[in-house]
Amino acid sequence: MDHKPYFPTIIAKEREWFVNYKAQIAIDGPALGMTLLQIEAEQAACQAAIDKIDAAITAQAAAEAANAERNTMILDQMAILRPAIRTHKAYTGYTPAIGKNLKVIGTEITVDTATVKTVMTLTKVPSGTDLKFLLENCQGGSIYSKRGSETTFTFFKTITHPHSIDTRANLDGAASEQRQYYTYLVINDEEVGVQSDIATISN
């Protein structure tokens, strides 16, 4: 009969394996014809692996704590610097050259208005259908819908925040209906790019 590999591939399980082998070889070793020195040698191999695993776990925990402290420190210091930078940019002596020197000007965002496309996600919530989409560096999106017995998509609304809830009741008072939506992204009140893929949900 074939067997799966006996040695695990998950660190926590590997540690358990070494702990068990170290304890059991002392019990079963004599029945296998092992001398005390042979048993102790295998136990030492197990303990060396256990020690290294434990050291790595301790180091990882310390690294995670250090990373968390680092991230908090960055946020705290940027909370001080961001208002100061805004003040610098409003000062009469500020120039784009100074901004480049200080690296306080972000990379200019360009949008391909012919091909830009968003992705919609739908979730059923108590108040209706939760609609979300990605802005993709645009200013908003125009949402179109088709509900229940409707045969064509019609404009629903344009929003500048990529999240809305369709609270409209189901058509004809139906207990449940299929709803479909898609979105065009918007820049300067004009639809751009390609419509999103149609997203479907039962409401």
C-alpha positions in Angstrom: 0.0 0.0 0.0 1.4 3.4 -0.9 1.7 6.1 1.8 2.0 9.8 1.7 5.4 11.3 2.8 5.6 11.0 6.6 7.4 14.3 7.1 5.1 17.3 7.0 5.7 20.5 5.0 4.2 23.0 7.5 6.6 24.4 10.1 4.3 24.0 13.1 3.7 20.4 12.1 7.4 19.8 11.5 8.1 21.0 15.0 5.5 18.6 16.3 7.1 15.8 14.4 10.6 16.5 15.8 9.2 16.7 19.4 7.4 13.4 18.9 10.3 11.6 17.3 12.7 12.8 20.1 10.4 11.4 22.8 9.5 8.2 21.0 13.0 7.2 19.9 14.0 6.9 23.6 11.1 4.5 24.1 11.3 2.5 20.9 15.0 2.8 20.1 16.1 -0.3 22.2 13.5 -2.4 20.4 15.2 -1.3 17.1 18.7 -2.4 18.4 19.9 1.1 19.0 22.5 1.9 21.6 22.1 4.8 24.0 24.6 6.9 22.1 22.7 6.3 18.8 19.4 7.3 20.5 21.0 10.5 22.0 22.5 11.4 18.6 19.0 11.3 16.9 17.5 13.2 19.8 20.2 15.8 19.5 19.3 16.1 15.7 15.7 16.6 16.6 16.5 19.2 19.3 18.8 21.2 16.9 15.9 21.4 14.5 13.4 22.4 17.2 15.8 25.1 18.5 16.3 26.6 15.1 12.5 26.6 14.4 11.9 28.3 17.7 14.6 30.9 17.1 13.0 31.7 13.7 9.6 32.0 15.2 11.0 34.4 17.8 12.9 36.4 15.2 9.8 36.6 13.0 7.6 37.9 15.9 10.3 40.5 16.6 10.4 41.5 12.9 6.7 41.9 12.7 6.7 44.0 15.9 9.5 46.2 14.4 7.6 46.6 11.2 4.5 47.6 13.0 6.5 50.2 15.0 8.1 51.4 11.8 4.7 51.8 10.0 3.2 53.7 13.0 6.3 56.0 13.1 6.0 56.7 9.4 2.3 57.6 9.7 3.0 59.8 12.8 5.8 61.7 11.2 3.9 62.2 7.9 1.0 63.6 9.9 3.4 66.3 11.0 5.0 66.8 7.5 1.9 66.8 5.3 0.4 70.0 6.8 3.8 71.6 6.7 4.2 70.7 3.0 0.8 72.2 2.2 1.9 75.4 3.9 5.2 75.4 1.9 3.3 74.9 -1.4 1.0 77.9 -0.5 4.0 80.1 0.2 4.6 82.9 -2.3 8.2 81.8 -2.8 7.3 78.2 -3.7 8.1 77.0 -7.2 7.6 73.7 -9.0 11.4 73.5 -9.1 11.5 73.5 -5.2 8.7 71.0 -5.2 10.8 68.7 -7.4 13.8 69.2 -5.2 11.8 68.2 -2.2 10.0 65.4 -4.1 6.6 66.7 -2.9 5.1 66.5 -6.4 3.5 63.2 -7.3 3.8 61.6 -10.7 1.3 63.0 -13.2 -1.6 60.7 -13.8 -2.6 60.0 -17.3 -5.8 58.2 -18.3 -6.3 56.6 -21.7 -9.8 57.8 -22.3 -10.3 55.5 -25.2 -9.6 52.2 -23.3 -10.0 52.9 -19.6 -12.4 50.4 -18.0 -13.7 49.7 -14.5 -14.8 46.6 -12.7 -18.1 46.4 -10.8 -18.9 44.3 -7.8 -22.4 43.7 -6.4 -23.5 42.7 -3.0 -27.1 42.2 -1.6 -27.6 44.2 1.5 -30.8 44.8 3.6 -31.5 48.2 1.9 -31.0 46.9 -1.7 -28.1 46.2 -4.0 -24.7 47.5 -3.0 -22.7 48.8 -6.0 -19.0 49.3 -6.1 -16.5 50.0 -8.9 -12.9 51.1 -9.4 -12.4 54.8 -10.3 -9.2 54.0 -12.2 -8.0 57.7 -11.7 -11.2 59.0 -13.2 -13.7 61.4 -11.5 -16.7 59.2 -11.3 -18.9 56.7 -13.1 -22.3 56.5 -14.8 -24.2 53.4 -13.8 -26.7 51.7 -16.1 -29.1 48.9 -15.0 -31.6 46.4 -16.2 -34.0 45.0 -13.6 -36.5 42.1 -13.6 -38.6 42.1 -16.7 -36.8 45.1 -18.4 -35.4 44.2 -21.7 -32.9 47.0 -22.1 -30.4 48.8 -19.9 -31.3 52.4 -18.8 -29.3 55.1 -17.1 -29.5 54.8 -13.3 -27.2 57.5 -11.9 -23.8 59.2 -12.1 -21.7 59.2 -8.9 -18.3 60.7 -8.0 -17.7 58.2 -5.2 -17.3 54.6 -6.4 -19.9 53.2 -4.1 -23.7 53.5 -4.1 -26.7 51.4 -3.0 -29.7 50.9 -5.3 -32.6 51.1 -3.0 -35.3 50.8 -5.7 -38.0 48.3 -5.0 -38.3 45.2 -7.2 -40.5 45.7 -10.3 -44.2 44.6 -9.9 -43.6 43.9 -6.3 -41.7 40.7 -7.0 -40.2 39.0 -4.1 -37.0 38.4 -6.1 -35.6 39.6 -9.4 -32.4 39.5 -11.4 -30.6 42.8 -11.7 -27.8 43.7 -14.1 -25.5 46.7 -14.0 -22.5 48.2 -15.9 -20.6 51.4 -15.5 -18.8 53.9 -17.8 -16.1 56.0 -16.1 -16.5 59.8 -16.3 -14.1 62.7 -16.6 -15.3 66.3 -16.8 -18.9 65.0 -16.9 -18.2 63.0 -20.1 -18.2 59.2 -20.3 -14.9 57.8 -21.3 -13.4 54.4 -22.2 -15.2 51.1 -22.4 -18.2 50.0 -20.4 -17.4 47.6 -17.6 -18.4 43.9 -17.9 -22.0 43.3 -16.9 -22.5 42.3 -13.3 -25.5 40.3 -12.3 -27.2 39.7 -8.9 -30.5 38.4 -7.6 -32.2 41.0 -5.4 
